Amino acid sequence: MPAVIAATGLYTPPNSLSNAELVATFNAYVARHNERNAAAIEAGDVAALTPSSVEFIEKASGIKARYVVDKSGLIDPDVMRPNIPERSNEEISVLAEMAVEAAKEAIERWGKPASEIGAVICAASNMQRAYPAMAIEVQQALGIEGFAFDMNVACSSATFGIKTAADFVTAGSARAVLMVNPEICSGHLNFRDRDSHFIFGDVATAVIIESGDQATHGWDILGTRLKTQFSNNIRNNFGFLNRAAPEGVAAADKLFVQEGRKVFREVVPMVSEMIVDHAHALGIEPKDLKRLWLHQANINMNEMIGRKVLGRDPLPGENVIILDEFANTSSAGSIIAFHRANDDFTKGETGLICSFGAGYSAGTVFVKKR
């Protein structure tokens, strides 16, 4: 009996930050930098910074806005980072709180009590701390018995989490598993970098996976496939060992960095071939998929993968894009797309949830409406 995606949930922070607001802040920072370093720039000792623009951002990424946990710090040229006060150890952590809100919606849509969930997986790029696991904190907040743990496979964390949850369910380790993806991507983004200051947003998603013999509705998981291949082209070196090497503690690679053109050139063919090969192994013709719910990294990547998989330009609605509203939300992107755009499916129709990102990592989850 296949495992089933029984329900999903979404938590969206209250603050939307437009490209225009982001550009105004960035350009104010650029103007100050260039004015302050005018002599050094003239002498060739310091590079002048280039302003950003709304047109540049939308052409490069398809992003028009993003939701963020805190907006005040991001529109202040003197700060340019989110202001998120620390909480005491007795309070629920920010990421766990977001995950709980997404989970509550998923549980409500599922229509069963949380007591029927036997495990919690927190699968995300941005972990608030090393331990205790956020998944255990979410478990406690929702009153769930069983076990919980965190896992991180960057932007592919949700598909890896679905695969792990499905394996637990089919093996009988749990009757149902809650998999959550809380992401505060604004916390690790360098808002002073023209090439990446617009990429990410904050959000949380949740997925409930249960055994097919118990599910009353949802999506049969027809097959899952995972792939990793080491690459330095997307990297974030922030970690607990930074304090042991104090000479590098302020280095730029302690925030998100990427070689965007290399990522595009290498990831698009890898993911496209993986999708097509997996579909054929399952006896599915890619062109017959009703919908693609891809990781929301970049509109140009998504459109090219869609064309390669379907063998033609996707029709409106076939290749779901939520980048314009949410930006890149790392592990949560493909789940937002799925959550937002599946109500029109009828029994037997198939679709694909797919992720790809740092590692490199990629995951495919083919599903069929029950």
N, C-alpha and C positions, 0 to 999 in steps of 0.2 A: 504494500500500500504506500503510495508516494506521500511525502510530506506536503503540507499545504500552507501557502501564505494566506492566513485567515483574515488579517486586518492590518491596517497601517494608521499611523498618526503623525501629525505635524505640529511643531511649535515654532511660531515666527516671532522674533523680538519686535517690540513696538516701534523701533526707530528705523525709518527708511532714509538712506543717504543717497542722493542723486549724483550723477556724474558731474553736473554743474557745480554742486557744493564741494565735491572732492577736488575738482580742478581749481576752483577759486582758492582753496586752502593750499594746494600744492604750488600753484603759481605765485602766491604770496611768499611762500618759503623760498622759491627759486629767485624771486626778485631781491629778497633780503640777502641771500647767499651771494648773488652776483654783485650786488652793490657793496657788500662788506669786503669782498675779495677782488674788487675791481683792479687794483694795482697788480696783484698776483696773476690775475687772469690776463691782463695786458702783457705781463712779462712772460707768460706761458708756463708759469709755475703751478697754476691751479686751473682746472677745467671749468669753463662756464657751464651752468646747468641749463637744459632746454625746457621751456614750459610745456605743459601738457594741454590737451584740449578734449572737449566732448567728442568731437568728430574722430580724433585719433583713437580714443577708447572704444567707441562703438564699432569702428571699422576693424580694429584689432581683435575684438573679443565678442561683440554682440551684447555686451553688458550696458544697461542703462541706469541701474540702481542696485542697491543691496540693502538687506536688513542688518542692523548691527545692535549689539547689546548696549553699547554706549556711543552716542553721537557727539557729545560735547567736546571730547578730546580730539576727535578726528577732524573737526572743522576749526580747530585752533592752531594756527601756524607755529605757535610756540610749543605745542605739545605733540600733535600728530600721532597719537596712539590712544586707544580706549582708556577711559578712567573706570576701572572696575575695582572697587575697594575690597580688601581682604575680608573674609568672614572668619568668625571664630570657629574652632574645631567642633563646637556644639551646634553650629548652624549647618544646614545643607549647603553643599558647595554649588557654585553658579552652574557649572556644566551638568551636575546631577539634577539640579532643579529643572533645567531645560529639558533634560531627558524624561523626567517624571511627567512633565506637562504633555509631551508628545505621547508618552506611554498611556496616559489617562485617556486620550482621545482614541488610541488604538484599542484599548480595552473596552471602551464604550461601544465602538463600532463592531467589535468582536461579539459582544452580547453575552459574555460569560464572566464569572468572577475571577479576580486576579489569583485566587487560591488554586485555580486549576493550572497555573503556570508553575513549572518546576525548575526553571533556570533563567538567568538573566545574563546577556552578553552586552557589554558596552564596546562597540566597535567604532573607532574614530581616529582621526589624525591627531587631534589636539587634546592630550591628556593633561588634566589640571595638576596632577601630582603622580608620583611613582606609586604610592600606596598610602592608605588602603584603596583597593580598587573602587572606582566610581560605580561599577556595576553592583557591588555589594551595598553601596550607599543607596542606589536606586531600589534595590531589592528590599532594603529595610523600609524605605519611605512608602513603598507600595504594599508592604506586609506579605511578601512572597516567601514561601519556604523553598528549600532546595539549595542550589549553589549559584554562584555568579563570578564572573571574571571579566577583565578588560583585554582587548586585543587591538593592535594597531598595524594596519597594512596601508596607511596613508589613504589616498582617495578611493582605494578599492576595499576599504574596511567593511562596508555594508554587504557587498556580495560575498566576501569571505565569511562574514558573520552569518549570512543566510545559509551558506553551505554548512558551516559548523552546526548551526541550530538544526538544520534538516537532518544531519547525521545523528545528532543526539536523539531526535524524535524517532527516526527509523530504527535506531538501535535500542530504543526503550529506556533511555536514560532520563527522559522527561516526557510528559504527555504534551506539553506545550512549552515553547521558549519565547521569551521576550528579548528582542535584539534592538538596541537603541544606538543612535548616532548623534550625540550632541557635539556641535562644532562652533567654537568661537575662533574662527579663522582670522578675525581682525587682530587678535592678540599677537600673532606671529608674523604679521605683514609689515614690511618696511614701507611706510607711507611717504618716505622721501625718495623712493625709487620710481622714476617715471615709467619704466617698463612693467612694473608689477603693482603699483599702488592702488590700482582699481580692481584687482582680480577677485578678491574674496569677500564673502559675507558670512553672517552668523545665523544659525538655525539649529533645530533638532528634529530628528525623525525617529519613528519607532515602527517595528514590524513584529507581528506575532506569527510564529510558525507552529503548526500543530499537526498531529497525525491525521492522515486522510480518513481513517475509519471513525474519527470523532468529529471531523469538520462538517458543518452544515452548509457552509458557503466558502467562497474564496477561490484560490488559484492553485491547481496542482503544479508542483515543481517537477517538470519533465526531465530536467537534467541541470547539473551545475558543473562548471569547469573553472579551475584556477590556474594562473600562470604568474611566475615571477622571473625577473631577469635583471641582474644588478646594473644600475646606472647612477652616475653622479649628476645627471642633468637636472634633477629636481632634488633639492636637499634642504635640510634644516638641522644645524648642528647644536641647537640649544639642548642642554642636558646637564645632569648632575655632575659630570666630570669637568665642566667648564671652570669651576672654582679651583680645580687642581692644576689648571694651566692659566693662571691669571693674566699672562701676557696677551692672551687671545680672547679675553672675556667680552670685549667690545667689538669684535670682528663682525663684518656684515653678514657672514654666513651663520650667525646665531639667530637670524631671522630667515624667512622663506627666500630662497634664491632658485632660479632656474635658467637653463639655456633653452629659451622658448622655441627657437627655430629647430634645434636638434630634437627636442621633444616631439614637435609636430612631425618631423621627417621620419622619426623612428617608431613612434607609438601608433600612428594611424595605420600603417600596413600590418603591424603586429596584431593590433586589436581586430582589424577587419578580417584578417585570415583566421584568427582564433574563432570569431563568431561564425564564419561560414563553415569551417571545419567541424565545429561543435554541432551546428544545425544539421549538417549532413549525417553526422554520427547518430543523431536522434531521429533520422528519417524526416527531417523538416526541410522544405525548400525555403531559403531565406526570403525569396520574393513573396511567399505566402504569409509572412508575419504581418499581423494587423498593425503592430506598433512597436517602435523602438523607444525604450526608456534608457537613454545613455547617460553616463557621467557628464555633468554640465561643466566642462572645462573651458571650452572656447567654441564659439559658433562655427568657425571655419573647420575645426577638427570634427565636430559633430556632423556637419553637413557632408564632409568628405567620407566619413565612415558610413553614413547613411547611404550615400550613392554606391560605395563599394559593396556594401552588404546586399542591397536591394537590386543592384544592377541597373539603376535608373535614378533620376531625381525623385526623392520622396514626395508623395502627395501631401497637401496640407493636413497636419495632424498625425501623420505616420511617424515622424521623427520629432518627438516632443522636445521643445526648447523652453526652459524657464529661466535661462540666463539673464534675460532682459530685466526681470524683476528681482531675482535672488542673487545674481552673480555666481561665482564658483563657491559652492559650500562643501567642498571636499567630499567626504564619504556620503553625505546626505543628498547630493544632487540627483542621482538616479532614482532615489526613493521619493523625493519630492515630485519628480516627473511622473512616476508610477502612481503615487497617491492622488495627484491632480487630474490624471487623464486615463482612467480605466472604466468609468461608469457605463460607457456605451458598448462594452464587450458582451457578447452572448455566449452561451455554452459551447465549448469546443474551439473557440477562437484563441489563437496563440500570440504571444508577444515575448519580448526579450528585455530583461534588466541587465545592464552591462556597466561595469566600472573600469577605470584605468587611471594610473597615476604613478606617483613616486615609487621607486623600487628598482626597475619598473615593476608594476603589478597590474594584473587584469583579472576580472572575473565575469563569467557569463551565467545567467540564470534564465532558462527558458521556462515559461509558464503557460498554462492552459486554463481558461475559465471553466469552473465546475458547473 
